[in-house]
Amino acid sequence: MTQFGGEEAPVYTDRFDIYTGNANPDLARKICRYLGVDLGQAEVFQFANENIFVKILDNVREKDIFIVQPTSHPVNQSIMELLIMVDAFKRASAGRITAVIPFYSYGRSDKKDQPRVPITARLIADMITVAGADRVLTLDLHQGQIQGFFNILVDELTAVHILSNYFRTKRLDDLVVVTDLGFAKRARAFAELVDAPLAIIEKRRVGNLDRAELMNVIGEVRGKRAIIVDDEIDTAGTLIEIVRALEREGVSEIYACATHGVLSADAVDRIRDSSLRELILTDSIPLPPSKRIGKIKTFSIAPLIGEAIKRIHRGESVGALFSSDVALTQQMLMWEDGIARTLDLRDEDVHEATASDLPVRATPMAARFAATKPGDR
């Protein structure tokens, strides 16, 4: 406490708060549950004339602020909500503003691959910077060079450990990991984690259409169980083409996983009608009930983002999250039908808990963090 005008005034520099727009409030609540904190109060809504209004209902002066807002459907509204929220916190004298963007839209527009086209991924980065964000926390960008579009600090997390750990628990044999050239680097890490060889799909996108023309399967896949790995599933057109190509090559079973489940247009119907055994996604983008089918499982990235937020606030290493010494890379949580599961290969055990049990049984680090003194946060 400090003296000002004869009265004690609070100092908030050792505190952080988490806020959310309307893009994925469930993920923000899960992050808060993991960290053992309350979600910050703010009004974010749209007037009848489609203008967006934001009002912060808490005192945020000199606080460390994290805004959880993926730029997912409706994409342009989500982007504007993020920009306006950043501006609102800046004008409310927040100490530091971190834009937590689990899904970065317009990521495909990261270069001039045709005459007279924009680089929209750079434009979005510029807008976030100009709005007043001090740093960005994101997850599995479409291409790594998008980090360089920002003139502020960027921490990029990956869901590769969460997704690969699920398949490790299934203990499948004769595996092969399949991906395209654009995701080959992260897919190689995935393949090492599941101890499987890597096969590459050579493809060519047809104009600006949401489909690709497959060219070739590079690698030995016949008679194996294939896991298709990508950063996002949009219309699922390319995914189904890969499934068909693998079927022609004599693959016995086909699974797929991706960080971001956009699932636009007829994607869910295509997945339902395909020979895919399972599609594993994260909750970086909310999956509405209409898109929930038996083949699709969703794992939460809340512990991963929550741990990164804690480390950023404390000035600790974020990169250490992905070292073999950190227990978080061996854990994952799945929220589905109100059930939370913790799968941890270190003790070869699978625990199940109801959502009410989650803070105690599924997030031991949250309990340890909540137990620290406020001045230590």
SULGIDA-V45987 format. One record per helix or strand of 3 or more residues. SS is the DSSP state (hx for helix, st for strand). FROM is the first residue (numbers start at 1). LEN is the number of residues. If there is no record, write none. Layout:
ss from len
SS FROM LEN
SS FROM LEN
//
This chain:
ss from len
st 2 3
st 7 3
st 16 5
hx 25 11
st 42 5
st 52 5
st 64 5
hx 75 17
st 96 6
hx 120 12
st 135 5
hx 144 6
st 153 5
hx 160 11
st 175 6
hx 181 14
st 197 9
st 212 7
st 225 9
hx 237 12
st 253 9
hx 267 7
st 279 4
hx 289 3
st 296 5
hx 302 13
hx 319 4
hx 327 4
st 333 4
st 339 6
st 349 6
hx 355 7
hx 364 7
hx 374 3
//
